[in-house]
Amino acid sequence: MLPLEPSDAELRELGTTALEFVASFVAGLPGKPAHDPGAFAADLSITDNARPVGELLDTVRAAAALGVETAGPRYLGYIPAGGLITSAIAGLLTSALNRFGTVADMAPGLVAIEESVLRWLCREFGLPPGSGGVLTTGASLATLTAVVAARRTPDGTLYVSEHTHVCVAKAAAIAGLPPESVRIVPVDDDLRMDPLAAARMIDQDRRRGLVPFLIAGTAGTTDTGAVDSLAELAGLARREDLWFHVDGAYGGAFQLTGRGRARFAGIEQADSITLDPHKGLFLPYGIGALLVRDTATLDRAYHRQAAYYQDLGQREGLPDYAHRGLELTRDHRGLRVWLPLRLHGVHAFREALDEKLDLAAQAYEQLLRFPGLELLGPPQLSTVVFRLRAGDGPTERLFDEIRARRRYFLTSTRIRGRFFIRLCVLSHRTHAEHVLGAVEEIRSLI
């Protein structure tokens, strides 16, 4: 039986066994099916009896073999996340250190690491001095944090498009706003929020006695990768005295590339930006970020005092993240971002993101050659959306056939009521052979 506090020898043996498991898993990813719909049958009961680690890892291996292989190179559905191993190692270090990271006085060194990540992100997005943020579990929590900070009255209205991520509506609901407070703005032919329509809606709502407070643009929608006209929306928000929020959960990391920076013109005017480093920086799930133009907005929304805080001091130049969001006790997240960035260098991430843009463009050009396909248009980021000209039924059957082969995992959506198939490229493990292989499979099935 392994004691709760293993000896040095036991710990080293356990670590070696776990690392061998991870190395074997990563080595096997290229040959694994993109998904396995099988059922899991194993004895998972928790009892008084201890079990050997090898047996337990066998159970984990069997459990992980089922479902969608989101860590694999042929996962091209939803918004892929690579699961960068160096970040996973940072996660092990973080858990082993087990430091309290939301109050600087408790772990000033680790808070400094996390703050360096947030300051770097603010610089990349062109945010001014006084900007900052907080790392979260993901963009959903980051969005909720922003909506609460932006809200001025209990009954305000906020403006989204029909392709804005559902997390904004969920954040509004959790913040206590009724469903009708989320106003849906029409989109243009490129599926981007129509700024003129938004302006008309805001004016009409004010005349009705409503209180507009936020407009949400998107730097890459989940459906198609469409990028809203951020500069126009920023100008509208400024004229109407609204909080300008940008959802960059999927696309935000492309700000590291020249093409992404050009497409996101105006994002530097945002009051808040949500990001998912566990997507665009290829990190394991569990790392999101909220950046704000002025950290005082978070302090006003979340700073609370309690008697049991009285022993804690302040560290000059370091924030207390407990006063910038909902969480007090949580894991330290900064190391999982900082270590890969320092270990590989930012240039490696820029190159990988540029590759994803290139791969999506190549897939689009290849699919254009198939006369039976209809494509929505050149990808604005790394998502290609297509359907059979024959209609929904044949497109759905094509989708089912792709899934049945289990070599590539794609997902579907509906645009203006019509069924489309999505191919999204974002994993650091996905390269030309995988994307062009998916294109060839599509060709063979149509």
CORTAWO-V471937 format. One record per residue. N is the residue number from 1. RES is the residue in one small letter. OMEGA is omega in whole degrees, -180 to 180 (none if undefined). Layout:
n=[N N]
res=[RES RES]
omega=[OMEGA OMEGA]
This chain:
n=[1 2 3 4 5 6 7 8 9 10 11 12 13 14 15 16 17 18 19 20 21 22 23 24 25 26 27 28 29 30 31 32 33 34 35 36 37 38 39 40 41 42 43 44 45 46 47 48 49 50 51 52 53 54 55 56 57 58 59 60 61 62 63 64 65 66 67 68 69 70 71 72 73 74 75 76 77 78 79 80 81 82 83 84 85 86 87 88 89 90 91 92 93 94 95 96 97 98 99 100 101 102 103 104 105 106 107 108 109 110 111 112 113 114 115 116 117 118 119 120 121 122 123 124 125 126 127 128 129 130 131 132 133 134 135 136 137 138 139 140 141 142 143 144 145 146 147 148 149 150 151 152 153 154 155 156 157 158 159 160 161 162 163 164 165 166 167 168 169 170 171 172 173 174 175 176 177 178 179 180 181 182 183 184 185 186 187 188 189 190 191 192 193 194 195 196 197 198 199 200 201 202 203 204 205 206 207 208 209 210 211 212 213 214 215 216 217 218 219 220 221 222 223 224 225 226 227 228 229 230 231 232 233 234 235 236 237 238 239 240 241 242 243 244 245 246 247 248 249 250 251 252 253 254 255 256 257 258 259 260 261 262 263 264 265 266 267 268 269 270 271 272 273 274 275 276 277 278 279 280 281 282 283 284 285 286 287 288 289 290 291 292 293 294 295 296 297 298 299 300 301 302 303 304 305 306 307 308 309 310 311 312 313 314 315 316 317 318 319 320 321 322 323 324 325 326 327 328 329 330 331 332 333 334 335 336 337 338 339 340 341 342 343 344 345 346 347 348 349 350 351 352 353 354 355 356 357 358 359 360 361 362 363 364 365 366 367 368 369 370 371 372 373 374 375 376 377 378 379 380 381 382 383 384 385 386 387 388 389 390 391 392 393 394 395 396 397 398 399 400 401 402 403 404 405 406 407 408 409 410 411 412 413 414 415 416 417 418 419 420 421 422 423 424 425 426 427 428 429 430 431 432 433 434 435 436 437 438 439 440 441 442 443 444 445 446]
res=[m l p l e p s d a e l r e l g t t a l e f v a s f v a g l p g k p a h d p g a f a a d l s i t d n a r p v g e l l d t v r a a a a l g v e t a g p r y l g y i p a g g l i t s a i a g l l t s a l n r f g t v a d m a p g l v a i e e s v l r w l c r e f g l p p g s g g v l t t g a s l a t l t a v v a a r r t p d g t l y v s e h t h v c v a k a a a i a g l p p e s v r i v p v d d d l r m d p l a a a r m i d q d r r r g l v p f l i a g t a g t t d t g a v d s l a e l a g l a r r e d l w f h v d g a y g g a f q l t g r g r a r f a g i e q a d s i t l d p h k g l f l p y g i g a l l v r d t a t l d r a y h r q a a y y q d l g q r e g l p d y a h r g l e l t r d h r g l r v w l p l r l h g v h a f r e a l d e k l d l a a q a y e q l l r f p g l e l l g p p q l s t v v f r l r a g d g p t e r l f d e i r a r r r y f l t s t r i r g r f f i r l c v l s h r t h a e h v l g a v e e i r s l i]
omega=[179 180 178 175 -178 173 179 -179 180 -180 180 178 179 179 178 179 -180 -179 176 176 -178 -179 178 179 -178 -180 -178 -175 -177 -176 -177 173 -179 175 179 -176 -175 180 -178 179 180 177 -178 -174 178 -175 177 -174 177 178 -180 -175 180 178 -179 178 174 177 178 -180 179 179 -177 -179 -177 179 -176 -180 -176 178 -173 -176 -178 172 -175 -178 -180 172 -174 173 -170 -175 -177 -174 180 174 176 177 175 177 176 178 -179 -178 180 178 173 -180 179 -166 -179 175 -172 -177 -179 -177 -173 -179 -180 175 177 177 -179 -179 178 177 -178 178 177 179 179 178 -179 -179 175 179 -171 171 -175 176 -180 -180 -177 174 -175 176 -178 -176 179 177 178 180 177 179 -180 -177 179 179 -177 -173 -178 -179 -180 -172 -179 176 178 -167 -179 172 180 179 173 -178 -176 -179 178 177 178 178 179 180 180 178 176 180 -180 -178 -177 177 178 -175 -175 -177 177 178 178 -177 179 176 176 178 -180 -177 180 177 178 180 179 -179 180 179 179 -179 177 180 178 179 177 -175 176 179 -175 170 -174 171 -178 175 -179 180 179 -177 -169 -175 -180 180 179 177 -170 -180 179 179 177 178 178 180 -180 -180 -176 -179 178 172 179 -180 176 174 177 -175 178 -167 -169 -177 178 171 178 -179 178 -180 179 180 179 -178 -179 180 -177 -179 179 178 -176 170 176 179 172 -179 171 174 176 168 -170 174 171 -175 174 -179 175 -180 171 180 169 172 177 -179 -176 -177 178 179 176 179 -180 -176 -167 -177 177 179 176 -177 -177 173 -165 -180 -176 177 177 176 -176 178 -180 -179 167 -175 176 -179 179 -178 -174 -168 171 176 177 176 174 -173 -172 -176 -179 175 -174 -176 177 180 -180 -175 -178 -173 -177 -178 180 179 178 -179 -179 179 175 178 -179 176 179 -177 178 178 178 178 179 -179 179 -179 177 -177 -178 -172 -179 -176 171 178 -178 -178 178 -179 176 175 -174 179 177 -175 -174 176 174 178 -178 175 -175 -176 178 179 178 178 175 179 -180 180 176 180 -176 180 173 178 -179 179 175 177 -176 174 174 178 -177 175 -177 -176 177 174 -179 171 -176 -177 177 -179 176 180 -178 -178 -172 -177 -180 -178 180 173 177 178 180 178 177 -180 -176 -175 -177 none]
